[in-house]
């Protein structure tokens, strides 16, 4: 019997991570088990953008090779999480008249109004971006909110929908896919990195209650906002943990390498007041959380 194995690749500015998982049956349930991982230093990227394609390809190959070694599986295809400041979201609304004479809403009606929603997006946005995810946020029938997940089978004269579109800059995504292809990997599908992260970091209860998932990376910070178990907004900011390192180096007048070690709790060769370090880090974190608050 063939093994049900899947690989995923996450390409960050500082690290490239590969995970290999297998779907197995245990005690009558399907369980996903991680069987291998690979990690390599990410070279050739800045704020998620490719600045040296050859370095990026080599970094991907290194992470893939390590994941293959630890899992014992040859990786030929994978899912890819896409991040960087080329990632963003936009919402749009549209409405359509129900097509059937008995006014019952069908899949065709839902597909039609969803397509109209996409077509109402700004032309310049569609010219430069590719839609990764199309997420229905809410439906209305004749102006009244639909509390169910889908209006399929309900009756009315007019169907309205509000949707969230998560998009990625086309040149950025194409460059990324090209380097993955050069590394010998076929891409099964692309997912927005903040959405992918939410699957393993947030519970359904947290998403239902409403929350913000913030991921502070090396050079970017991504946020995704959830309400009623649905992502309603996503944004990536060009600020990250490297900025904290730079602030420490400047504020304490120490080399960047030492500042990085101090940031993660190590001891530096230079003595300094802990209060000053706290003030430096707190100031940068305040900037980050102000961006989240104002989103």
C-alpha positions as CSV (number, residue, x, y, z in Angstrom):
1,X,0.0,0.0,0.0
2,X,1.4,3.4,-1.0
3,X,2.3,5.8,1.8
4,X,0.3,9.0,2.0
5,X,3.2,11.5,2.3
6,X,3.1,15.3,1.9
7,X,5.8,17.9,2.0
8,X,5.6,21.6,2.7
9,X,8.1,24.4,2.2
10,X,8.2,27.7,4.0
11,X,10.6,30.3,2.6
12,X,11.5,33.0,5.0
13,X,14.0,35.8,4.9
14,X,16.3,34.2,7.5
15,X,15.4,30.5,7.2
16,X,14.0,28.0,4.7
17,X,12.1,25.2,6.4
18,X,10.8,22.0,4.9
19,X,8.5,19.5,6.7
20,X,7.5,16.0,5.6
21,X,4.4,14.5,7.0
22,X,2.6,11.2,6.6
23,X,-1.1,10.5,7.1
24,X,-1.5,7.3,9.1
25,X,-4.4,5.4,10.6
26,X,-4.2,4.9,14.4
27,X,-7.0,3.6,16.6
28,X,-9.6,4.2,13.9
29,X,-8.5,7.8,13.3
30,X,-6.4,9.6,10.6
31,X,-3.3,11.1,12.3
32,X,-0.8,13.4,10.6
33,X,2.7,12.5,11.8
34,X,5.8,14.5,11.0
35,X,8.5,12.1,9.7
36,X,11.2,14.6,8.6
37,X,12.3,18.2,8.6
38,X,14.9,20.3,6.9
39,X,16.3,23.7,7.8
40,X,18.8,25.9,6.0
41,X,19.9,29.5,6.2
42,X,18.0,31.6,3.8
43,X,20.3,33.5,1.4
44,X,19.4,35.8,-1.4
45,X,16.2,37.3,0.1
46,X,15.3,40.7,1.5
47,X,11.9,41.4,3.1
48,X,10.7,38.2,1.3
49,X,11.8,39.5,-2.1
50,X,14.4,37.6,-4.1
51,X,17.6,39.6,-4.7
52,X,19.9,36.7,-5.7
53,X,18.1,33.8,-7.4
54,X,21.1,31.4,-7.4
55,X,21.5,31.8,-3.6
56,X,17.8,31.2,-3.0
57,X,17.8,28.0,-5.2
58,X,20.8,26.6,-3.3
59,X,19.2,27.4,0.1
60,X,16.0,25.5,-1.0
61,X,18.1,22.5,-2.2
62,X,19.9,22.4,1.2
63,X,16.7,22.3,3.2
64,X,15.1,19.8,0.8
65,X,18.2,17.5,1.0
66,X,18.1,17.5,4.8
67,X,14.4,16.8,4.9
68,X,14.9,13.9,2.6
69,X,17.7,12.5,4.8
70,X,15.7,12.7,8.0
71,X,12.5,11.3,6.4
72,X,13.9,8.8,4.1
73,X,11.6,10.1,1.4
74,X,12.5,11.5,-2.0
75,X,10.7,14.9,-2.3
76,X,9.5,15.8,-5.8
77,X,6.5,18.0,-5.0
78,X,5.4,20.1,-2.2
79,X,3.0,22.8,-0.9
80,X,4.5,26.2,-0.5
81,X,3.7,28.9,2.0
82,X,4.1,32.4,0.5
83,X,5.0,35.4,2.7
84,X,6.9,38.7,2.4
85,X,5.7,42.2,1.9
86,X,4.2,41.3,-1.5
87,X,1.3,39.7,0.4
88,X,-1.8,41.6,1.2
89,X,-5.6,41.4,1.4
90,X,-8.6,43.4,0.0
91,X,-12.3,43.0,0.5
92,X,-15.1,43.4,-2.0
93,X,-18.9,43.1,-2.3
94,X,-21.3,42.2,-5.0
95,X,-24.9,41.2,-5.5
96,X,-26.9,39.2,-8.1
97,X,-30.6,38.3,-8.8
98,X,-31.5,34.7,-8.1
99,X,-31.8,32.8,-11.4
100,X,-34.4,30.1,-10.6
101,X,-38.1,30.8,-11.0
102,X,-38.8,29.2,-7.6
103,X,-36.1,31.6,-6.1
104,X,-34.1,28.8,-4.6
105,X,-30.4,29.6,-4.4
106,X,-28.1,27.2,-6.2
107,X,-24.3,26.7,-6.5
108,X,-24.5,28.6,-9.8
109,X,-25.9,31.7,-8.0
110,X,-23.2,31.5,-5.4
111,X,-20.5,31.1,-8.1
112,X,-22.0,34.0,-10.1
113,X,-22.0,36.5,-7.2
114,X,-18.5,35.4,-6.1
115,X,-17.2,35.9,-9.7
116,X,-18.8,39.4,-9.8
117,X,-17.1,40.1,-6.5
118,X,-13.8,39.3,-8.0
119,X,-14.5,41.3,-11.1
120,X,-15.3,44.4,-9.0
121,X,-11.7,44.5,-7.7
122,X,-9.6,47.4,-8.9
123,X,-8.1,46.7,-12.4
124,X,-4.6,47.7,-11.3
125,X,-4.7,45.2,-8.4
126,X,-5.5,42.3,-10.7
127,X,-2.9,43.4,-13.2
128,X,-0.1,43.1,-10.7
129,X,-1.3,40.5,-8.2
130,X,-2.4,36.9,-8.2
131,X,-5.3,35.8,-6.0
132,X,-4.2,33.1,-3.5
133,X,-7.4,32.7,-1.5
134,X,-11.0,33.9,-2.1
135,X,-12.9,33.7,1.3
136,X,-16.6,34.5,1.7
137,X,-17.0,36.7,4.8
138,X,-20.8,37.1,4.8
139,X,-23.9,36.6,2.8
140,X,-27.2,38.5,2.7
141,X,-30.5,37.5,1.1
142,X,-32.8,40.4,0.3
143,X,-30.8,42.5,2.6
144,X,-31.0,40.2,5.6
145,X,-27.8,38.5,7.0
146,X,-27.4,34.8,6.4
147,X,-26.3,33.1,9.7
148,X,-25.5,29.8,8.1
149,X,-22.1,29.1,6.5
150,X,-23.7,29.1,3.0
151,X,-27.0,30.3,1.5
152,X,-27.3,27.2,-0.7
153,X,-30.9,25.9,-0.8
154,X,-32.4,29.1,0.8
155,X,-34.8,31.3,-1.1
156,X,-34.9,35.0,-2.0
157,X,-34.8,37.4,-4.9
158,X,-31.3,38.9,-4.4
159,X,-28.1,37.4,-3.1
160,X,-25.3,39.6,-1.7
161,X,-21.8,38.5,-0.7
162,X,-18.8,40.2,0.9
163,X,-15.4,38.4,0.2
164,X,-11.8,38.7,1.3
165,X,-9.2,38.2,-1.4
166,X,-5.6,37.4,-0.2
167,X,-3.3,38.4,-3.0
168,X,0.4,38.3,-3.8
169,X,2.5,40.4,-6.2
170,X,2.8,38.4,-9.4
171,X,6.5,39.1,-10.0
172,X,7.4,38.1,-6.5
173,X,5.4,34.8,-6.7
174,X,6.7,34.0,-10.2
175,X,10.3,34.5,-9.1
176,X,9.7,32.3,-6.0
177,X,8.1,29.5,-8.0
178,X,10.9,29.6,-10.6
179,X,13.5,29.1,-7.9
180,X,11.6,26.2,-6.4
181,X,11.3,24.6,-9.8
182,X,15.1,25.0,-10.3
183,X,15.5,23.2,-7.1
184,X,13.7,20.2,-8.6
185,X,10.3,20.6,-6.9
186,X,6.9,20.7,-8.4
187,X,4.5,23.0,-6.5
188,X,1.2,21.4,-5.7
189,X,-0.3,24.7,-4.4
190,X,0.5,28.0,-2.7
191,X,-0.8,29.2,0.6
192,X,-0.5,32.5,2.3
193,X,2.0,31.9,5.1
194,X,-0.1,33.7,7.8
195,X,-3.1,31.5,6.9
196,X,-0.9,28.3,7.0
197,X,0.5,29.3,10.4
198,X,-3.0,29.8,11.8
199,X,-3.8,26.1,11.2
200,X,-1.3,25.0,13.9
201,X,-1.2,28.0,16.2
202,X,-4.8,28.9,16.8
203,X,-7.7,26.8,18.1
204,X,-11.2,27.0,16.6
205,X,-12.4,28.6,19.8
206,X,-9.9,31.4,19.5
207,X,-10.8,32.0,15.9
208,X,-14.5,32.0,16.8
209,X,-14.0,34.5,19.6
210,X,-11.9,36.8,17.5
211,X,-8.2,37.2,17.6
212,X,-5.1,38.5,15.8
213,X,-2.2,36.2,14.9
214,X,1.0,38.2,14.6
215,X,4.2,36.5,13.4
216,X,7.4,38.5,13.9
217,X,9.9,37.2,11.4
218,X,13.4,38.4,10.7
219,X,12.6,41.3,8.4
220,X,8.8,41.2,8.2
221,X,5.8,41.0,10.6
222,X,2.6,39.4,9.3
223,X,-0.8,39.6,10.9
224,X,-4.1,37.9,10.2
225,X,-7.3,38.8,12.0
226,X,-10.0,36.2,12.7
227,X,-13.7,36.7,13.5
228,X,-16.3,33.9,13.7
229,X,-13.6,31.4,12.6
230,X,-13.0,33.3,9.4
231,X,-9.9,35.4,8.4
232,X,-11.2,38.9,7.8
233,X,-7.9,40.8,7.2
234,X,-4.3,40.1,6.5
235,X,-1.3,42.4,6.2
236,X,2.5,42.2,6.1
237,X,4.7,45.0,7.5
238,X,8.4,45.6,6.6
239,X,9.6,45.4,10.2
240,X,11.0,42.4,12.1
241,X,13.3,41.1,14.7
242,X,16.3,42.3,12.8
243,X,15.2,45.8,13.6
244,X,15.4,45.0,17.3
245,X,19.0,43.7,16.8
246,X,20.0,46.8,14.9
247,X,18.5,49.0,17.7
248,X,20.4,47.1,20.4
249,X,23.7,47.4,18.4
250,X,23.2,51.1,18.0
251,X,21.9,51.8,21.5
252,X,24.6,49.8,23.3
253,X,27.3,50.6,20.7
254,X,28.2,46.9,20.2
255,X,28.7,44.8,17.0
256,X,25.6,43.3,15.3
257,X,26.7,39.7,16.1
258,X,26.9,40.5,19.8
259,X,23.6,42.4,19.7
260,X,21.9,39.4,18.2
261,X,23.3,37.2,21.0
262,X,22.1,39.7,23.7
263,X,18.6,39.8,22.1
264,X,18.1,36.1,22.5
265,X,19.3,36.1,26.1
266,X,23.0,35.4,25.7
267,X,25.8,37.2,27.5
268,X,27.7,39.9,25.6
269,X,31.3,40.9,26.1
270,X,30.2,44.4,27.0
271,X,28.5,45.3,30.3
272,X,25.5,47.5,30.1
273,X,22.5,48.4,32.3
274,X,19.6,45.9,31.9
275,X,17.1,48.8,32.1
276,X,18.7,50.4,29.0
277,X,18.3,47.1,27.1
278,X,14.7,46.8,28.2
279,X,14.0,50.4,27.0
280,X,15.5,49.7,23.6
281,X,13.6,46.5,23.0
282,X,10.3,47.9,24.4
283,X,10.5,51.0,22.1
284,X,10.7,48.8,19.0
285,X,8.0,46.4,20.2
286,X,5.8,49.4,20.8
287,X,6.2,50.4,17.2
288,X,5.3,46.9,16.1
289,X,2.2,46.7,18.3
290,X,1.1,50.1,17.2
291,X,1.0,48.9,13.6
292,X,-1.1,46.0,14.7
293,X,-3.4,48.2,16.7
294,X,-3.9,50.6,13.8
295,X,-4.5,47.9,11.2
